[in-house]
Amino acid sequence: QVQLVESGGGLVQPGGSRRLSCVTSRNIFDFNGMGWYRQAPGKERELVALISRANSIRYSESVKGRFTISKDNAKNTVYLQMNSLKSEDTAVYYCKAIDSIPPFQNYWGQGTQVTVSS
């Protein structure tokens, strides 16, 4: 059983910054990739950023240039540095890991709330 534990959410003012962390209970190299998704009230869950085992990175257009995904292999941790936050970034942020062996199962964390408000 894989556990993903997110932390770092909270209330932040518009224009502010926040860093989210996601620690996995398994070796990070067991996954083809890890990433962050978010879900705002009344909306579908959407991709924020992905980082592959080979460090290939993909961002959604809405966060490109403001958010940075990174990982620390030694700590089995993925980070999401969020800068220049906007009210529309308010959402529950979820960590996801993609298994490297068939059936390439997706694992999800419990989510962490980020609220951008003055």
Beta strands, then each sheet from edge to edge (+ up, - down):
strand 1: 4-7
strand 2: 10-12
strand 3: 18-24
strand 4: 31-39
strand 5: 46-52
strand 6: 57-59
strand 7: 67-72
strand 8: 77-82
strand 9: 91-99
strand 10: 106-108
strand 11: 112-116
sheet 1: 1+ 3- 8+ 7-
sheet 2: 2+ 11+ 9- 4+ 5- 6+
sheet 3: 2+ 11+ 9- 10+
end
